[in-house]
Amino acid sequence: MNSTAQYHPELIPAYEPQRLAALRRYHVRSVTGSEAFDTLVAIVARLFNVPVALLSLVQAEDVHFLGNAGLPGVAAVPRADSLCAVAILQDGITLFEDLLQRPCHLTTDAAAQNFNLQFYAGCALRTAAGMPIGALCVMDRQARPFSMPERTLLHNLAEVAMSLLDLRAAQSDNPALLAQLRTVLDEHVSQSLDRIDTLAGLSQWETPDSEEARAYQQSSLDEAAHITRLIQQELQATLRRLGQ
């Protein structure tokens, strides 16, 4: 997909040269270990019950999807079209709960229209030095609210994604390591994901916003937080073993 739109001046930060220099360490175009990122975003999509989750890296001209769940065959979009290019400018969660009613004015609406997206929530991926290089985001094809616990969960998952990026950067010549980690992710979270799916199904039988429905939703968030801690502990332990 091509875009002829010019960047909004506020879309490019003053520290762009330093940001792009930090990004180069993460081998944007390399496919080594990409399966682990696809596994991670697939988990993220299920945790938030959304059709699309992406791990993006924001380059000078486009936004590359290193992990992609829900947009098959889409490897990148122009930077001027991507809400992830906005997310890297924010300290917290970048949130658009209803893009039809309240669109982003820093980007074009080409990507949202092409993929029929109405909801976006993204969290910047920051290096240890604090430089934003991309975003972890979830998207939906209908407007929806995004609670404070969900925002906290997305922030924590972005830290997990950054740890996985650091691990790939440290072991770019060892694809077997990330393949092993993908297996670990699958083994650690499969039962918890099944439990979350069960809780989501039970919640649908309850009256929306009822005490019972809220209890199921809270249990799902608690289970999601448990999954996040498991994955992060495994990644951090691996990084420590590697002396990172």
C-alpha positions as CSV (number, residue, x, y, z in Angstrom):
1,M,0.0,0.0,0.0
2,N,1.4,3.3,-1.0
3,S,0.7,6.8,0.4
4,T,1.4,10.2,-1.1
5,A,0.4,12.0,2.1
6,Q,3.0,14.3,3.6
7,Y,4.0,13.8,7.2
8,H,2.3,16.1,9.7
9,P,5.2,18.2,11.2
10,E,4.5,16.9,14.7
11,L,4.8,13.2,13.6
12,I,8.6,13.4,13.4
13,P,10.3,14.0,16.7
14,A,13.3,16.3,17.2
15,Y,15.3,13.3,18.3
16,E,14.6,11.3,15.1
17,P,18.3,10.7,14.1
18,Q,19.0,9.2,17.5
19,R,15.8,7.2,17.4
20,L,16.7,5.7,14.0
21,A,20.2,4.9,15.2
22,A,18.8,3.0,18.2
23,L,16.4,1.1,15.9
24,R,19.2,-0.2,13.7
25,R,20.3,-2.6,16.4
26,Y,17.0,-4.5,16.0
27,H,17.5,-5.7,12.4
28,V,14.1,-4.5,11.2
29,R,14.2,-6.4,7.9
30,S,15.6,-9.7,9.3
31,V,13.1,-12.6,9.5
32,T,15.2,-14.5,12.0
33,G,13.0,-15.4,15.0
34,S,9.9,-13.7,13.6
35,E,7.7,-16.7,14.6
36,A,8.2,-15.8,18.2
37,F,6.9,-12.3,17.6
38,D,3.9,-13.7,15.8
39,T,3.3,-16.0,18.7
40,L,3.5,-13.2,21.2
41,V,1.0,-10.9,19.3
42,A,-1.4,-13.8,18.8
43,I,-1.4,-14.2,22.6
44,V,-1.9,-10.5,23.0
45,A,-4.9,-10.6,20.6
46,R,-6.5,-13.3,22.6
47,L,-5.9,-11.6,25.9
48,F,-7.7,-8.5,24.8
49,N,-10.3,-10.4,22.6
50,V,-9.5,-8.3,19.5
51,P,-9.1,-9.4,15.9
52,V,-5.8,-7.6,15.4
53,A,-2.6,-7.2,17.4
54,L,0.7,-5.9,16.0
55,L,4.3,-5.5,17.1
56,S,5.6,-2.6,15.0
57,L,8.9,-1.0,14.4
58,V,8.7,2.6,13.1
59,Q,11.2,3.3,10.4
60,A,12.0,6.6,8.6
61,E,9.4,6.0,5.8
62,D,7.2,3.1,6.9
63,V,6.1,1.1,9.9
64,H,7.2,-2.6,9.7
65,F,5.1,-5.3,11.4
66,L,7.6,-7.7,13.0
67,G,4.7,-9.5,14.8
68,N,1.3,-9.7,13.0
69,A,-1.9,-11.3,14.2
70,G,-5.0,-10.4,12.2
71,L,-3.6,-8.7,9.1
72,P,-2.3,-11.6,7.0
73,G,0.0,-10.6,4.2
74,V,0.5,-7.0,5.4
75,A,4.2,-6.5,6.2
76,A,4.2,-2.7,6.5
77,V,2.2,0.5,6.0
78,P,3.5,4.1,5.3
79,R,4.5,6.0,8.4
80,A,2.1,8.8,7.6
81,D,-0.8,6.3,7.7
82,S,0.1,4.5,11.0
83,L,-1.2,5.2,14.5
84,C,2.0,3.4,15.8
85,A,3.9,6.5,14.5
86,V,1.8,8.5,17.0
87,A,2.2,5.9,19.8
88,I,6.0,6.4,19.8
89,L,5.5,10.0,20.7
90,Q,3.6,9.3,23.8
91,D,4.7,8.3,27.3
92,G,1.5,6.3,28.1
93,I,-1.1,4.5,26.1
94,T,-2.1,6.0,22.8
95,L,-5.9,5.4,22.7
96,F,-8.5,6.0,20.0
97,E,-11.7,4.3,21.3
98,D,-13.8,5.4,18.3
99,L,-11.9,6.4,15.2
100,L,-15.0,7.2,13.3
101,Q,-16.1,9.8,15.9
102,R,-12.7,11.0,17.0
103,P,-10.0,10.3,14.4
104,C,-6.3,11.0,14.7
105,H,-5.3,14.3,13.1
106,L,-1.6,13.5,12.9
107,T,-2.0,10.7,10.4
108,T,-4.1,9.9,7.4
109,D,-7.1,7.6,7.8
110,A,-5.9,5.3,4.9
111,A,-4.9,2.3,7.0
112,A,-8.0,2.5,9.3
113,Q,-10.3,2.6,6.3
114,N,-8.5,-0.1,4.3
115,F,-8.5,-2.5,7.2
116,N,-11.9,-1.4,8.6
117,L,-10.5,-0.4,12.0
118,Q,-12.4,1.7,14.5
119,F,-10.4,1.1,17.7
120,Y,-6.7,1.5,18.5
121,A,-4.6,1.2,21.6
122,G,-0.8,1.2,21.5
123,C,2.1,1.4,23.8
124,A,5.6,2.5,22.7
125,L,8.4,0.1,22.8
126,R,11.4,1.8,24.5
127,T,15.0,0.8,24.6
128,A,16.9,0.7,27.9
129,A,18.0,4.3,27.2
130,G,14.3,5.3,26.7
131,M,14.4,5.7,22.9
132,P,11.0,4.7,21.3
133,I,11.5,2.4,18.3
134,G,8.1,0.9,17.8
135,A,4.8,0.0,19.4
136,L,2.7,-2.9,20.6
137,C,-0.9,-2.3,19.7
138,V,-4.3,-3.9,19.7
139,M,-7.1,-3.0,17.2
140,D,-10.7,-3.7,16.7
141,R,-13.2,-3.3,13.9
142,Q,-15.8,-1.8,16.3
143,A,-15.5,1.0,18.8
144,R,-15.0,-0.1,22.4
145,P,-13.9,1.2,25.8
146,F,-10.4,0.5,27.2
147,S,-10.2,0.3,31.0
148,M,-7.4,1.3,33.2
149,P,-6.5,-2.3,34.0
150,E,-6.4,-3.1,30.3
151,R,-4.0,-0.1,29.8
152,T,-1.8,-1.4,32.5
153,L,-1.8,-4.9,30.9
154,L,-0.9,-3.5,27.5
155,H,2.0,-1.5,29.1
156,N,3.3,-4.6,30.8
157,L,3.0,-6.6,27.5
158,A,4.9,-3.9,25.7
159,E,7.8,-4.5,28.2
160,V,7.6,-8.2,27.4
161,A,7.8,-7.3,23.7
162,M,10.8,-5.1,24.3
163,S,12.6,-7.9,26.2
164,L,11.9,-10.2,23.2
165,L,13.4,-7.7,20.9
166,D,16.5,-7.3,23.1
167,L,16.9,-11.0,23.1
168,R,16.7,-11.3,19.3
169,A,19.2,-8.4,19.0
170,A,21.6,-10.1,21.4
171,Q,21.3,-13.5,19.6
172,S,20.7,-12.5,16.0
173,D,23.1,-15.4,14.9
174,N,21.2,-18.0,17.0
175,P,17.7,-18.5,15.5
176,A,17.4,-21.8,17.4
177,L,17.2,-19.8,20.7
178,L,14.0,-17.9,19.7
179,A,12.5,-21.1,18.3
180,Q,13.0,-22.6,21.8
181,L,11.4,-19.5,23.3
182,R,8.4,-19.8,21.1
183,T,7.9,-23.3,22.4
184,V,8.2,-22.0,25.9
185,L,5.6,-19.4,25.2
186,D,3.2,-22.0,23.8
187,E,3.7,-24.3,26.8
188,H,3.4,-21.7,29.5
189,V,0.3,-19.9,28.3
190,S,-1.9,-22.5,26.5
191,Q,-3.8,-23.5,29.6
192,S,-4.2,-19.9,30.8
193,L,-5.5,-18.9,27.4
194,D,-8.0,-21.7,27.5
195,R,-9.2,-20.5,30.8
196,I,-9.6,-16.9,29.5
197,D,-11.6,-18.2,26.6
198,T,-13.9,-20.0,29.0
199,L,-14.3,-17.0,31.2
200,A,-15.1,-14.8,28.1
201,G,-17.7,-17.4,27.1
202,L,-19.3,-17.4,30.5
203,S,-19.3,-13.6,30.6
204,Q,-21.4,-13.4,27.5
205,W,-24.2,-15.3,29.3
206,E,-24.4,-12.5,31.9
207,T,-26.1,-9.1,31.7
208,P,-23.5,-6.6,30.6
209,D,-22.1,-4.5,33.5
210,S,-23.7,-6.9,36.0
211,E,-21.7,-8.0,39.1
212,E,-21.3,-11.5,37.6
213,A,-20.0,-10.2,34.2
214,R,-17.6,-7.8,36.0
215,A,-16.3,-10.7,38.1
216,Y,-15.6,-12.8,35.0
217,Q,-13.9,-9.9,33.3
218,Q,-11.7,-9.3,36.4
219,S,-10.8,-13.0,36.5
220,S,-9.8,-12.8,32.8
221,L,-7.6,-9.7,33.5
222,D,-6.0,-11.5,36.5
223,E,-5.2,-14.5,34.3
224,A,-3.8,-12.3,31.6
225,A,-1.5,-10.6,34.2
226,H,-0.3,-14.0,35.3
227,I,0.5,-14.9,31.7
228,T,2.4,-11.7,31.2
229,R,4.5,-12.3,34.4
230,L,5.3,-15.8,33.3
231,I,6.5,-14.7,29.8
232,Q,8.5,-11.8,31.2
233,Q,10.2,-13.9,33.8
234,E,11.3,-16.4,31.2
235,L,12.6,-13.7,28.9
236,Q,14.5,-11.9,31.6
237,A,16.0,-15.1,32.9
238,T,17.2,-15.9,29.4
239,L,18.7,-12.4,29.0
240,R,20.5,-12.7,32.4
241,R,22.0,-16.1,31.3
242,L,23.3,-14.3,28.2
243,G,24.8,-11.6,30.3
244,Q,22.6,-8.8,28.8
